[in-house]
């Protein structure tokens, strides 16, 4: 290649970088094994000209690293998802750009709505349409762009996502969070995300520049044990639940509703190998029937109706297991 052709190519690349707002940024190697930025729970939706509002997808959070046609696709706990979701990985390869994406894996039903149970069972049943909704861009063509505004990152992300069967851009609305929340709730979705348009991406940090607003109260909890069943129920009566506070497991109640026979069998098969004599709480909570304690390794999600003054959930109902969440990340959401 002649010096003139090389200089021309370099100049064209510089012009493209300036148009995309990347020219002030220094070239950096692609980051790896990223733990994603997390949002803070808030109670009510709001309107604000400086905020963006997105759907809160009910799925598995995942990071995609794309470099020279190769893809590393992994969970928030750095567990590889390449073999588990090959269709998404193939779609990511077709982007043909060096980039790091943040998004959510979902399975949608015939109505186009995300279904977490369908996602959990996808490996067995193959039912549902598997999608990766990308909502952020951390690295692009040799540039670390976590330091530029969210709105610019999303503009870039939208440009690089081709029309794909399995990878979609997670859009947003501006300003009108209340109306958007009402529309999402009407569709029966989990909630919305509110993000400040000028927010930077903070790796492995929970920020108040990103907020989650749920259409119903839910809580992730560690299963610490299970009570003896009553009547015709098999295996267990209720699950004894806890959350971590300063690395200590704190009791938050027990859950006996929301179970089908199929769910009970599936959960018990996972709990049985974890049974132990020692209670994982500092002080064993009172229960109506004897308890079998387990190693606190399984995380579940429950819907409930608020907290008592003692920090116990009111009327919790089991929703599903969270295989993608480590126990220490199950903290009380207030």
Secondary structure, DSSP 4 states (H G I P E B T S, - for coil): --HHHHHHHHHHHHHHHHHTT-TTSPB-PPP-SPPPPEEEE-SS--EEEEEEEEE---SEEEEEEEETTEEEEEETT--B-TTTTHHHHHHHHTT-S-EEEEEEEEEE-TTS-B-HHHHHTHHHH--SEEEEEEEEEEEETTEE-TTS-HHHHHHHHHHH--S-SSEEE---EEEEHHHHHHHHHHTT--EEEEEETTPPP-TT-EEEEEEEEESS-EEEEEEEEEEPP-TT--S-S-EEEEEEETTEEEEEEEE-BS--HHHHHHHHHHHGGGEESS-SSSSPPP-SS-EEEE-S--EEEEE-S-B-TTS-BSS-EEEEE-TTS-GGG-----
